[in-house]
């Protein structure tokens, strides 16, 4: 398992512990939905090809209220 995949699994676990709903899409991405729907939702690639993709996803999740 690549470190990116491990980091994504860890991010999913953290989000779920904080009450977020995390669901896979049919295309291999992940929807991160916060407990407060007004905070918006974040779509994250399941297999990010860009080395910055996971860092950008973490930034978006922080903006939506996830405590990372």
FENFEN-V335869 format. One record per helix or strand. SS is the DSSP state (alpha for helix, beta for strand). FROM is the first residue (numbers start at 1). TO is the last residue. If there is no record, write none. Layout:
# FENFEN-V335869
SS FROM TO
SS FROM TO
This chain:
# FENFEN-V335869
alpha 3 17
beta 21 24
beta 29 33
alpha 37 39
beta 41 45
alpha 53 63
